[in-house]
Amino acid sequence: LEYGERGIRTFGFAPGTTDTDMQGQIRASGVNPVSKIRKRDLIPVEDPARGIAYLCSAEADDLAGHELDLNDRELRRRIGIRLL
């Protein structure tokens, strides 16, 4: 609200558990419940990247100020990425 008039938009963005190199190390460690997530159940790194690119577009203007979770089916549909 404070900077919207200046063209600054903010979003809370939760990408979910994403298939990164770090996630591979966590899985190999077996250290916590996250390490038990199967690789095929991780979100591909392209999905959060597409989500962030989408949020930079004017199409996401109405989402400014909201908390967004990439596990949300409607958000994924809106961005144009495969449903989980």
Buried (B, 14 or more C-beta within 10 A) or exposed (E): EEEEEEEEBEBEBEBBBBBBEEBEEBBEEEEEEEEEBEEEEBBEBEBBEBBBEBBEEEEBEEBEEEEBEBEBEEBBEBBEBEEE
